[in-house]
Amino acid sequence: MSENILKSKSYSFAIEIVKTSEQLISHKKEFILSKQLVRSGTAIGALIREAEFAQSKADFINKMSISLKEANETLFWLNLLKDTNYITEESFISLSKICKEIISMLVASVKTSKANK
């Protein structure tokens, strides 16, 4: 069940990341950081989707662990964009809250999967 919540939450998050990137490009003319944000922010959900059809428990854990790394990287880019005034505090709070929720869910999923090996 939590996998479905994680799947839908990461997909919704990816949509918000794409919208944020579009704003960065159109309003701030910022191309490099926005590209990094989109790459890591959308990879989270893509890796969760890949994990659905993992070839083994180890493959599942690996995909989810990489997704966790991408989520952590996304949090880095969000912090950098906030601290350089490319995104507002409000936008940062909203996006980072969702990202931290996804991170917590991924940590729990990886820990549970490792414990049930």
N, C-alpha and C positions, 0 to 999 in steps of 0.2 A: 504494500500500500504506500509506504513512504517513497518508494521509487517513483510512483506516479506523481506524487506531490513534487518531488525533486525534479522530475522531468518537466512538468508544467511550469514550475517556478523558474527553472533555468531558461526555458523557452521565452517566457514573459520578460525575464531579465535581459535576454539577448535582444529582444525587440526594443527595450528601453535604451540599451547600449547603442544600437544602430541609430535610434532617434537622436541620442546625445551626440554621436559622432557627426550626424548630418548638421546639427546646430553648430558644432565646433567649426565645421568646414564652411558653412554658409555665413555665419555671423562673425566668427573670430579669425577666419582664414587660417585655421590651424590644421595641418595635414598629417604631420608625423605622429604626434601623440594620439590623435584621433584614430589613426590606422592601428596603432598598438592596442588601443582600448578595444576596438572592434575585434581584432584578432584574438585577444585573450578572452574577452567577454562573451564572444559567441562560441569559442572552443569549449567552454564549460558544458553547455547543453549538448553540443555535438558529441563530446566524449561520453556523456551520460547515455546518449542514444546508442553509441557504439557498444557500451557495456551491456546493454539489453541483450545483445546477441553474442556475448563473449563466448569463446570456444572452451573456456574452463573457468573455474573459480579464480585461479591465479590471473588469468586474462581480465576477468571482471575487476578484481582488486587493482590491477595495474591501470586499467582505463579510468576507474574512479579516482585513483591516486593522482593521475595526471590531470584529471578534471579539477581536483583540489588544488594542485599547483597553479593551474590557469586562473582559478578563482582568487587565489592569493595574489597573483600577478595583477589581476584586474583591480584589486583593492589598492595596490601600489599606484597604478596609473590614475585611479580616481583621486587618491590623496595628492598626487603630483599636480593634477589638473586643478584641484581646489587651491592648493598652496601657491600656484602660479596665476590664480584668478581667471582661469579659462572656464571653470564652471562655478556656479553659485554655491554658497553654503547649503542652501535648501536642496539643490540638485544632488550635491555630495551626500547629504544626510540620507536622502531617499534611496539613492543607488547603493551606498555603502551598507545600509541596513539590510537590503535584500541580499547583497553579496555575502554579508556575514551570516545571514540565515542559511544561505546555500552552503557556505563553508561548514557550518555546524552540522548540517544534514549529511554532507559528504564525509566528514570526520566520523560521524556515527555509523554510516554505511560501511566505510572501510574497516572500522574497528569490529563491527558485528561480523562482517565477512571473514576477517582474519580469525576471529574467535571460533567461527563455525567451520573452519577448514577441515 
